[in-house]
Amino acid sequence: MLNRIEIITDEVETAKRWLRTMTQMLETRCKFCGSDKVVRNGKSKKDVQNWLCRTCGKGFVDNRALPRMRNPVDTVSSALYQYYTGSSLNEIRGHIEQQTGVRPSDSTIFAWVNRFSKVAVSEAKNYKPQVGDTWIADETVLKIEGKNIWFWDIIDADTRFLLASHISHTRTTRDAQELMQKAYEKAGKTPKRIITDRLRAYLDGIELTFGANAKHVQSSPFVETDSTNLIERFHGSLKDRTKVMRGLKKIETAKLFTDGWLAYYNYFRPHESLKDKTPAEVAKIKFPFRNWADVVISQAPMPQAVQSDDRIIVSADFQGAEKLKKVRRRRARKQHIMRKIIPTASEVKGVR
């Protein structure tokens, strides 16, 4: 009965979101402050309608894109999905060209990935998953500028939730300890068992982090029980993804890519072994974003005044516009006062 209620609730929320989206599409609003007090402001050389907002005074084009962006939200979100599912940049550009007739550059697509991946990763830091007592840790090598960089990660066996990742140039005890510490901070608990391969760095790394509270089990992908095969498959997916993207130039770029990919893996990608649920859903996380489209839409400005329960929430863009108006009025009053106190050059000549 409870499951049926949850399904009905999800359907109602989806319908509400669809209705809000359709309503916004039918009426033109300012891209910067969300106001509906807009007027036509001529057309461009390409016969595109320009608009002017009476509230914030900014001009814009109603192209269903975010402020200071040319491409619509659905185009950007589709590019993000394709990027993290393994499409090459050339394939993404070709797909966008087929759909819209516009072929964005590589730097444009990377700018989208960089901006909205940070939004998803930042939001994911606010949630703690409810995970099991058995964790699996492993490491694999990625190439950056021809050098081997080690990518460490640790996953919960029950929910398939990736608890933490770590990038390093070495495979030392310190690296293993840092991975375990990140996993502990994310989960907020100590596991009963941690399964790893036979790398010696895990011995002291687990001991220094959890002491005797966690049992360390050394295994391999070819053992039927207590196997690391689960995380080896994840590493295979990660390596397949890196083959089709342009070479990672810096370790900071690699970290952003892996963090974004892990956010996609945990929160947006359903797993067949989890009955087509995401690891976050199984770990009982109510994440506000269901897909990359939700991430992109979250960066759109709210209407200038949004009713929420018994209070009015005023958007930051509208607040900024009102503040600018106050500054201009204050400056005008100051100039008016200064004219009265200090005579102008013409007035001085008149006195002489």
PyMOL commands that set and color helices and strands:
alter all, ss='L'
color gray80, all
select helices_A, chain A and resi 2-26+73-85+89-100+106-124+173-187+201-210+229-243+251-268+272-274+279-282+292-297+316-341+345-351
alter helices_A, ss='H'
color red, helices_A
select strands_A, chain A and resi 38-43+49-53+59-61+134-144+147-156+162-168+193-196+215-218+305-308+311-314
alter strands_A, ss='S'
color yellow, strands_A
deselect
rebuild
show_as cartoon
